Amino acid sequence: MDTRYLRSDLFPEIEPYETGMLSVDSRHTLYWEQSGNPAGEPVVFLHGGPGAGAAAAHRRFFDPRHYRIIVFDQRGCGRSRPYAEITDNTTDHLVADLETLRRKLGIERWMVFGGSWGATLALAYGARWPDRCSGFVLRGVFLGTRGEVDWFLTGMRMVFPEAWRTFIAFGPEGERSDLLGAYYRRLIHPDPAVHRPAAAAAWSRYEAACSNLIPKTGEPGTLPRADDAASLALARIEAHYFMNDAFLTDGMLMTEIEKLRDKPTVIIQGRYDMVCPIITADTLARA
């Protein structure tokens, strides 16, 4: 799941003091950057999607006087290469990449900040490397369960029936019993004439429409365009992860939560978040 809208109530805009590209295997190279206080408390920002990519606004969640802010683009999206690539792109790969980046930057322990899919990745990383985490900030919690994916694909029609009708009308009626599979086949198709309409005109617009209770259709740049490259990465990689149950055993993160009970954690959740309903954050908090 994705949140990329600009905000005016964050810390002032800043530029990175260091950027780089990190080769994590023979195929993938990740973009990373550091901003804020080089001697400050390290915090790593995990963007949503999967596949949304990071943005300049993500630096602004943190007080630059206090934090050493690390932002990076996960495999296949943003400034990482190859673009929109799903080969060797799984949750285990992303967890390993995060640890590789920590070692690259010489950080002993860092705070992990994740929103939406970033919260999923934060918990998966923490379960694998708890001693490397000083704490967590989790926003708009998503845990990658089949129930959450089903809610995204069909449940949100209860609140956004118009957007859902457009979403399912994209393909032939005979394919609607397997909506995810129908989209996935188009999104991984090599022909742009096939994957671009599925990515921007349908999947990404549906997600964008359901991300706001007050429609933003009148604001420029808030709905994906058919030629928007970022929409392809978001839609293709999300569908890839959804088809594979986020590469997690259903409920796996909740069973691993015991490893993180001693970690200071803050959960921030909008009650009317439709893409990531509050029930997931409540379940996590109670656990």
Phi, psi and omega per residue, in radians:
M1 nan 2.726 -2.885
D2 -2.317 2.492 2.970
T3 -2.417 1.953 -3.063
R4 -2.262 0.119 -3.073
Y5 -1.260 2.535 3.116
L6 -1.240 2.557 3.134
R7 -2.161 2.609 3.139
S8 -1.826 -0.116 -3.043
D9 -1.878 0.525 3.115
L10 -1.885 -3.082 3.064
F11 -1.150 2.787 -3.099
P12 -1.043 2.759 3.108
E13 -1.103 2.439 3.094
I14 -2.408 2.814 3.082
E15 -1.894 2.650 3.085
P16 -1.140 2.583 2.992
Y17 -1.630 -0.186 3.096
E18 -2.713 2.423 3.045
T19 -2.367 2.820 3.121
G20 -2.947 3.008 3.051
M21 -2.108 2.269 -3.066
L22 -2.024 2.048 3.075
S23 -1.381 2.121 -3.090
V24 -1.858 -0.259 2.993
D25 -2.879 -2.969 -3.082
S26 -1.242 -0.189 -3.083
R27 -1.935 -0.786 -2.932
H28 -1.826 2.418 3.036
T29 -2.260 2.263 -3.027
L30 -1.857 2.424 2.981
Y31 -1.422 2.407 3.042
W32 -2.459 2.789 3.105
E33 -2.643 2.773 3.043
Q34 -2.260 2.446 3.083
S35 -2.526 3.070 -3.140
G36 1.494 -2.422 -3.052
N37 -1.674 1.945 -3.119
P38 -1.022 -0.438 3.127
A39 -1.767 0.173 -3.051
G40 -1.484 -3.071 3.120
E41 -1.225 2.159 -3.108
P42 -1.232 2.371 3.036
V43 -2.441 2.352 3.127
V44 -1.946 2.314 -3.135
F45 -1.703 2.204 3.119
L46 -1.916 1.997 -3.082
H47 -1.339 2.965 -3.067
G48 -1.563 -2.843 -3.082
G49 2.123 -1.900 0.054
P50 -1.157 2.548 3.098
G51 1.926 -0.011 -3.065
A52 -1.282 -0.604 -3.060
G53 1.456 2.809 -3.137
A54 -1.597 2.862 -3.128
A55 -2.434 2.827 -3.130
A56 -1.029 -0.577 -3.130
A57 -1.091 -0.407 -3.091
H58 -1.213 -0.399 3.043
R59 -1.162 -0.434 -2.951
R60 -1.475 0.027 3.048
F61 -1.296 -0.230 -2.938
F62 -2.171 2.507 3.067
D63 -1.175 1.963 -3.053
P64 -1.208 -0.236 3.082
R65 -1.340 -0.456 -3.058
H66 -1.800 -0.640 -2.949
Y67 -1.815 2.503 2.875
R68 -1.603 1.864 -2.900
I69 -1.717 2.055 3.111
I70 -1.903 2.154 3.104
V71 -2.195 2.432 3.084
F72 -2.607 2.821 3.083
D73 -1.713 2.209 3.133
Q74 -1.211 3.016 -3.067
R75 -0.938 2.318 2.973
G76 1.453 0.050 -3.056
C77 -2.459 2.970 -3.129
G78 1.051 -2.235 -3.126
R79 -1.687 0.053 3.074
S80 -1.332 2.738 -3.076
R81 -2.351 2.601 -0.024
P82 -1.279 2.670 -3.008
Y83 -1.377 2.425 3.099
A84 0.999 0.530 -3.103
E85 -1.563 2.243 3.132
I86 -1.867 -0.140 3.063
T87 -1.190 2.366 -3.101
D88 0.942 0.746 -3.136
N89 -2.274 1.613 -3.133
T90 -2.372 2.988 3.108
T91 -1.054 -0.725 3.103
D92 -1.057 -0.683 3.095
H93 -1.104 -0.750 -3.114
L94 -1.177 -0.662 3.073
V95 -1.085 -0.774 3.117
A96 -1.121 -0.681 3.121
D97 -1.079 -0.717 -3.137
L98 -1.081 -0.734 3.115
E99 -1.211 -0.642 3.074
T100 -1.082 -0.723 3.116
L101 -1.144 -0.718 3.115
R102 -1.018 -0.793 -3.141
R103 -1.163 -0.698 3.117
K104 -1.000 -0.698 -3.082
L105 -1.548 -0.004 3.082
G106 1.178 0.608 -3.122
I107 -1.726 2.263 -3.140
E108 -1.370 -0.862 3.119
R109 -2.503 2.533 3.126
W110 -2.446 2.694 2.994
M111 -1.325 2.452 -3.104
V112 -1.962 2.082 -3.100
F113 -1.999 2.064 -3.113
G114 -2.409 2.405 3.100
G115 -2.082 2.342 3.097
S116 1.076 -2.094 3.041
W117 -0.995 -0.563 3.101
G118 -1.052 -0.537 3.062
A119 -1.202 -0.680 3.068
T120 -1.028 -0.870 -3.109
L121 -1.136 -0.655 3.112
A122 -1.042 -0.782 -3.132
L123 -1.233 -0.645 3.101
A124 -1.135 -0.726 3.090
Y125 -1.145 -0.781 -3.138
G126 -1.073 -0.664 3.114
A127 -1.140 -0.567 -3.140
R128 -1.459 -0.624 -3.060
W129 -2.297 1.057 -3.068
P130 -1.074 -0.583 -3.103
D131 -1.241 -0.213 -3.139
R132 -1.634 -0.025 -3.066
C133 -1.909 2.162 3.079
S134 -1.484 -0.334 3.127
G135 2.955 -3.139 -3.060
F136 -2.405 2.495 2.856
V137 -2.133 2.098 -3.058
L138 -2.102 2.172 -3.059
R139 -2.136 2.367 3.114
G140 0.970 1.128 -2.875
V141 -1.157 2.328 3.038
F142 -2.353 2.345 -3.068
L143 -2.016 0.103 3.044
G144 1.274 0.373 -3.111
T145 -1.444 2.802 3.126
R146 -1.090 -0.641 3.121
G147 -1.081 -0.678 3.119
E148 -1.186 -0.679 3.104
V149 -1.150 -0.739 3.096
D150 -1.075 -0.669 3.094
W151 -1.078 -0.762 3.135
F152 -1.085 -0.781 -3.043
L153 -1.328 -0.609 -3.050
T154 -2.318 -0.587 -3.037
G155 -1.153 -0.592 -3.074
M156 -1.181 -0.160 3.069
R157 -1.110 -0.365 3.113
M158 -1.141 -0.455 -3.100
V159 -1.923 -0.579 -3.099
F160 -2.155 1.137 -3.076
P161 -1.106 -0.614 -3.127
E162 -1.155 -0.808 3.136
A163 -1.108 -0.663 -3.122
W164 -1.203 -0.658 3.100
R165 -1.071 -0.706 3.078
T166 -1.147 -0.679 -3.127
F167 -1.079 -0.800 -3.081
I168 -1.426 -0.330 -3.111
A169 -1.350 -0.109 -3.075
F170 -1.095 -0.730 -3.095
G171 -1.846 3.053 3.118
P172 -1.054 2.596 -3.099
E173 -1.025 -0.578 -3.124
G174 -1.157 -0.252 -3.128
E175 -1.697 -0.022 -2.990
R176 -1.301 -0.236 3.068
S177 -1.264 -0.320 3.063
D178 -2.281 1.214 -3.038
L179 -1.058 -0.778 -3.130
L180 -1.099 -0.798 3.136
G181 -1.083 -0.674 -3.140
A182 -1.119 -0.775 3.091
Y183 -1.159 -0.769 -3.078
Y184 -1.028 -0.765 3.136
R185 -1.032 -0.662 3.125
R186 -1.316 -0.715 -3.066
L187 -1.164 -0.514 3.129
I188 -1.611 -0.010 3.138
H189 -1.177 2.380 -3.084
P190 -1.233 -0.334 -3.079
D191 -1.427 2.078 3.119
P192 -0.993 -0.509 3.131
A193 -1.144 -0.354 3.107
V194 -1.676 -0.835 -3.008
H195 -1.452 -0.455 -3.120
R196 -1.172 -0.824 3.096
P197 -1.066 -0.688 3.130
A198 -1.136 -0.615 -3.061
A199 -1.323 -1.011 -2.981
A200 -1.558 -0.855 -3.009
A201 -1.273 -0.300 -3.034
A202 -2.151 -1.297 -3.030
W203 -1.019 -0.962 -3.037
S204 -1.186 -0.585 3.096
R205 -1.206 -0.640 3.082
Y206 -1.075 -0.843 -3.140
E207 -1.096 -0.755 3.135
A208 -1.091 -0.727 -3.130
A209 -1.115 -0.638 -3.082
C210 -1.500 -0.068 -3.117
S211 -1.488 -0.122 -3.089
N212 -2.395 2.194 3.091
L213 -1.209 -0.565 3.040
I214 -1.754 1.971 -3.059
P215 -0.996 2.486 3.127
K216 -1.905 0.478 -3.050
T217 -1.102 -0.399 -3.127
G218 -1.484 -0.105 -3.101
E219 -1.700 2.251 -3.118
P220 -1.101 2.425 3.038
G221 1.443 0.088 -3.075
T222 -1.630 -0.318 3.071
L223 -1.955 2.404 -3.110
P224 -1.086 2.528 3.061
R225 -1.700 2.796 -3.132
A226 -1.092 -0.458 -3.132
D227 -1.767 0.252 -3.105
D228 -1.382 1.931 -3.090
A229 -1.090 -0.618 -3.122
A230 -1.080 -0.528 3.129
S231 -1.158 -0.600 3.128
L232 -1.121 -0.834 -3.137
A233 -1.078 -0.793 -3.128
L234 -1.050 -0.904 -3.060
A235 -1.191 -0.805 -3.091
R236 -1.130 -0.811 -3.082
I237 -1.255 -0.681 3.059
E238 -1.025 -0.850 -3.131
A239 -1.068 -0.673 3.094
H240 -1.037 -0.805 3.137
Y241 -1.231 -0.702 -3.141
F242 -1.136 -0.666 3.109
M243 -1.094 -0.462 -3.070
N244 -1.938 0.433 3.109
D245 0.911 0.671 3.130
A246 1.028 0.319 -3.124
F247 0.982 0.616 3.102
L248 -2.291 2.501 2.942
T249 -1.140 2.335 -3.065
D250 -0.957 2.174 -3.119
G251 1.427 0.102 -3.057
M252 -1.030 -0.735 -3.066
L253 -1.141 -0.587 3.111
M254 -1.211 -0.567 3.107
T255 -1.289 -0.382 -3.128
E256 -1.588 -0.058 -2.984
I257 -1.119 -0.402 3.138
E258 -0.978 -0.574 -3.105
K259 -1.184 -0.276 -3.003
L260 -2.011 0.133 -3.044
R261 -1.082 -0.460 -3.111
D262 -1.579 0.077 -3.101
K263 -1.618 2.229 3.049
P264 -1.017 2.249 -3.045
T265 -2.470 2.393 3.042
V266 -2.115 2.275 3.064
I267 -1.933 2.227 3.131
I268 -2.080 2.122 -3.015
Q269 -2.484 2.242 3.012
G270 -1.370 2.262 -3.105
R271 -1.089 -0.501 -3.071
Y272 -1.850 0.450 3.025
D273 -1.263 1.982 -3.077
M274 -1.486 -0.566 -3.120
V275 -1.285 -0.673 3.095
C276 -2.153 1.484 -3.029
P277 -1.070 2.656 -3.036
I278 -1.111 -0.369 -3.118
I279 -1.018 -0.578 3.138
T280 -1.208 -0.787 3.097
A281 -1.099 -0.672 3.124
D282 -1.135 -0.740 3.120
T283 -1.094 -0.752 3.120
L284 -1.121 -0.788 -3.130
A285 -1.065 -0.719 -3.137
R286 -1.213 -0.472 3.130
A287 -1.360 nan nan
